[in-house]
Amino acid sequence: MNSKHSYSAADIQAWLVANLAELIGVETDEIDVNEHLENYGLDSAQAMILVSKLEKMLGFQPSPLLLWHYPNIAALSQRLAEDLPEDAAVIQDTNTAPANAPIPALDLNAEVVLDPTIRPDALPPVTITEPKNIFLTGGTGYLGAFIIRELLQQTNANIYCLVRAANAQEGQSKLAKNLESYAIWDEKYKSRIIPIVGDLALPLLGMGAEQFQILAANIDTIYHSGALLNYVFPYSALKAANVLGTQEVLRLASQIKLKPVHYVSSVAVFESPAYAGKLVKEQDDFAHWEGIFLGYSQTKWVAEKLVKIARDRGLPVTIHRPPLISGDSQTGICNTHDFINLMVKGCLQMGYFPDVEYMMDMSPVDYVSKAIVYLSMQPSSIGKAFHLQHPQPAPLSTLIKWVQSFGYPVKAIPYDQWQAELINNVSSTDNPLYTLRPFLLERWSDEQLTIPDLYLQARRPHISCEETLKALEGSSIVCPPISSEMFMTYTAYLIQTGFLNVA
Ligand SMILES: NC(=O)c1ccc[n+]([C@@H]2O[C@H](COP(=O)([O-])OP(=O)(O)OC[C@H]3O[C@@H](n4cnc5c(N)ncnc54)[C@H](OP(=O)(O)O)[C@@H]3O)[C@@H](O)[C@H]2O)c1
């Protein structure tokens, strides 16, 4: 298909089915056009690949927001056919559902409702010093893998891991594969890592009522790291996994016996422009949500509010807010699919970085996971929140200098020039920026700002981690400095895996 042709909704639907199937590696007959798109588990990069391919096919750039505000392929195809430019002869397909419903305005405060039947105060208080059975969500993800490593080393507990899989065997191999990819898998720990097939997006975590009860009786402590990280999906698409999933975790913690919940939140809870330039401390409230524009950040804001309601009803919780999480400081191992790695790779290929004021406060995954596990085990942590961003951030300009010193021929250019380069000169689909273009160029806010505009330093809060560092004082856990050595380690790993080319 190319932009010279005219497309009916049925044409677009067939194209979407074929391309989605190819992207996620399934047969086309496994794609249901009435299924929610988010249920196909696309990450942000895959979503962007779909958008940029669509752009080529349709001859105009569909808004990435539009893409995810339509619940299924049938509805989306109809809407895209309606959006075709006038010179394209559009044949409407009357068999597809009409999809012209307006996008509803979102009131995040109204979303903060914790099921009143979740009543931890009805159970006797507990103090867990040595958990025997831990329940963990997100064990097939990046941070979750490193939390598993810490829990294996710091406790003797069995770790029951929630995993999306057809059966326990598939769940076990999904967990093992993930741990292997981060060099964490060790056969000797196999018996301590137990898959629990389920889904955060479903009531009772997708388990039957009986299994939920059995788990509620057996587990001592919960680590909730699972979430759908997608920067393109709207709130509505992420709510089931991130908000309602958190509610189900809180339900599990409050049944039969009380179980402390250690919740992985995000510094994104302070993303409202109301906090721009302000100092925010660990125990500060975050009442402002207006102006948080990413659906993902909106879900993290609501989910942490639910955790706090459960705490106020008597549940022992600790809350951990990581910043962007970078690779392991010792080995450089990282999640190569994450947004930052794709951006850096794209800028290297383009030869230009934007010359913007931005402080890199990302923390290595080994620091974040060690801090979470250590802090979760201190009785004095109960009820508190912790900030895990880097205590000594470094300016982006320093990173660019390091990259240049490694031999990459890159230049920092003013942001508007960088944007023009992105629009005019990034035409190779091999460059990750090509697929990220719709996301980076979209005007997201009321002020019509793009994502890079919105994340400029002046728009961010100053996040204090003073109290967190104090709480870590009794341990040997220190956040490794952001240094050229650490970036060398990261670069070496990215080259070794073939993600980056040698300079
Ligand atoms: N990475 C960062 O830079 C960063 C920064 C701040 C906060 N955080 C927070 O840290 C936590 C972990 O992030 P991460 O980087 O490890 O993310 P990740 O690598 O994308 O892992 C996400 C995990 O959540 C699971 N998950 C997603 N939807 C699920 C569902 N419906 N049912 C069951 N499990 C589901 C995934 O399982 P599948 O394997 O089945 O997809 C995966 O195990 C998240 O809560 C995130 O919000 C991360």
The ligand as a MOL file (V3000), in Angstrom:
LIG
                    3D

  0  0  0     0  0            999 V3000
M  V30 BEGIN CTAB
M  V30 COUNTS 48 52 0 0 0
M  V30 BEGIN ATOM
M  V30 1 N 12.2240 1.7990 34.0340 0
M  V30 2 C 12.1950 3.0170 34.5270 0
M  V30 3 O 12.9740 3.8960 34.1030 0
M  V30 4 C 11.2290 3.3570 35.6460 0
M  V30 5 C 11.2460 4.6520 36.1960 0
M  V30 6 C 10.3810 4.9670 37.2440 0
M  V30 7 C 9.5020 3.9990 37.7310 0
M  V30 8 N 9.4900 2.7610 37.1650 0 CHG=1
M  V30 9 C 8.5400 1.7760 37.7110 0
M  V30 10 O 9.2720 0.6020 37.9950 0
M  V30 11 C 8.4490 -0.5490 37.8120 0
M  V30 12 C 9.1800 -1.5480 36.9380 0
M  V30 13 O 9.5060 -0.9500 35.6940 0
M  V30 14 P 10.4120 -1.7410 34.6230 0
M  V30 15 O 11.3370 -0.7720 34.0150 0
M  V30 16 O 10.9240 -2.9690 35.2540 0 CHG=-1
M  V30 17 O 9.2970 -2.1140 33.5350 0
M  V30 18 P 9.2820 -3.3340 32.5080 0
M  V30 19 O 10.6380 -3.8270 32.2230 0
M  V30 20 O 8.4240 -2.8900 31.3630 0
M  V30 21 O 8.5050 -4.4660 33.3190 0
M  V30 22 C 7.1470 -4.3430 33.5950 0
M  V30 23 C 6.6970 -5.5980 34.2790 0
M  V30 24 O 5.2920 -5.4740 34.5620 0
M  V30 25 C 4.6330 -6.6160 34.0390 0
M  V30 26 N 3.2670 -6.3280 33.6170 0
M  V30 27 C 2.8150 -5.3650 32.7930 0
M  V30 28 N 1.4940 -5.5010 32.6140 0
M  V30 29 C 1.1170 -6.5870 33.3320 0
M  V30 30 C -0.1060 -7.2490 33.5450 0
M  V30 31 N -1.2380 -6.8150 32.9650 0
M  V30 32 N -0.1310 -8.3290 34.3460 0
M  V30 33 C 1.0050 -8.7980 34.9300 0
M  V30 34 N 2.2100 -8.2080 34.7710 0
M  V30 35 C 2.2500 -7.1260 33.9720 0
M  V30 36 C 5.4550 -7.0220 32.8220 0
M  V30 37 O 5.1150 -8.3310 32.4720 0
M  V30 38 P 5.2320 -8.8870 30.9580 0
M  V30 39 O 6.6280 -9.4250 30.8670 0
M  V30 40 O 4.1860 -9.9290 30.8730 0
M  V30 41 O 4.9870 -7.7270 30.0420 0
M  V30 42 C 6.8480 -6.8570 33.4040 0
M  V30 43 O 7.1700 -7.9420 34.2280 0
M  V30 44 C 7.1400 -0.0390 37.2200 0
M  V30 45 O 6.1920 0.0590 38.2430 0
M  V30 46 C 7.4840 1.3540 36.7150 0
M  V30 47 O 6.3640 2.1950 36.7230 0
M  V30 48 C 10.3370 2.4110 36.1460 0
M  V30 END ATOM
M  V30 BEGIN BOND
M  V30 1 1 1 2
M  V30 2 2 2 3
M  V30 3 1 2 4
M  V30 4 1 4 5
M  V30 5 2 4 48
M  V30 6 2 5 6
M  V30 7 1 6 7
M  V30 8 2 7 8
M  V30 9 1 8 9
M  V30 10 1 8 48
M  V30 11 1 9 10
M  V30 12 1 9 46
M  V30 13 1 10 11
M  V30 14 1 11 12
M  V30 15 1 11 44
M  V30 16 1 12 13
M  V30 17 1 13 14
M  V30 18 2 14 15
M  V30 19 1 14 16
M  V30 20 1 14 17
M  V30 21 1 17 18
M  V30 22 2 18 19
M  V30 23 1 18 20
M  V30 24 1 18 21
M  V30 25 1 21 22
M  V30 26 1 22 23
M  V30 27 1 23 24
M  V30 28 1 23 42
M  V30 29 1 24 25
M  V30 30 1 25 26
M  V30 31 1 25 36
M  V30 32 1 26 27
M  V30 33 1 26 35
M  V30 34 2 27 28
M  V30 35 1 28 29
M  V30 36 1 29 30
M  V30 37 2 29 35
M  V30 38 1 30 31
M  V30 39 2 30 32
M  V30 40 1 32 33
M  V30 41 2 33 34
M  V30 42 1 34 35
M  V30 43 1 36 37
M  V30 44 1 36 42
M  V30 45 1 37 38
M  V30 46 2 38 39
M  V30 47 1 38 40
M  V30 48 1 38 41
M  V30 49 1 42 43
M  V30 50 1 44 45
M  V30 51 1 44 46
M  V30 52 1 46 47
M  V30 END BOND
M  V30 END CTAB
M  END
